[in-house]
Amino acid sequence: MTLTLATTTPGEPEIFASLQGEGASIGRPSVFVRLSRCNLACHWCDTAYTWRFEGDNRPHRDERRFPRAQNQIAMDEAEVAARIAAFGVPRVVITGGEPLLQGPALARMIAQLGPGYHIEIETNGTVAPYPALDALVQQYNVSPKLAHSGNPADLALIPERLAAWAQDPRALFKFVVATPDNIKEISDIAQTFAIVPERLFVMPEGSESATLRNRSRWLAQAAMDAGWRFTDRLHIHLYGDTRGT
């Protein structure tokens, strides 16, 4: 049985150790597993190589399309688990793409890791967790996509899914913010689904340090005013917008 992963270079799966760059676990040493495929298409997505393959006409701001054979790889679940274990780091962050599209395979892979691992899954919040996988996860980093992502609301903001995440104490919400206009949309979502401020993070959109710093100046104050938590994108400052970091 296999998982479908993104690649760092053709034929090499994107499995790597780094510091978590975002959210509640920022700064923590982690092993990252980046899966391929996504059910949404954000205009500003900085991992479009996980879904915008040649022939995919969903919009993206730079219009680049990626050859599937060079950017996607199927790997045996046991091999993925062995590569994770080889790093000797007990925190695993599964990202994408949209990881929950591969729930059964993820559940089997994580089960092979054995006990002692803290499993985080980064999700856009539109897909219900597969039950066997859900039992193995300690933390969900849920990032609902706002209107500026370019995704239709009926695809990106599914009420029953947002309500379920809000009721799960393992779920931490992370909203990507590009302009001050986004704050009202976040506030409305938080109020509708009773998302408590302690579990709500706002993060500037951007794939270069200068953009992140500029947006952080006003976003940090907005977070203070609302009682939300602010998160930067540490990996962009440290490594730039590069794969495998």
Beta strands, then each sheet from edge to edge (+ up, - down):
strand 1: 2-9
strand 2: 12-13
strand 3: 15-19
strand 4: 29-34
strand 5: 72-76
strand 6: 91-95
strand 7: 118-123
strand 8: 139-142
strand 9: 171-177
strand 10: 200-204
strand 11: 229-230
sheet 1: 2+ 1- 5+
sheet 2: 3+ 4- 6- 7- 8- 9- 10- 11-
end
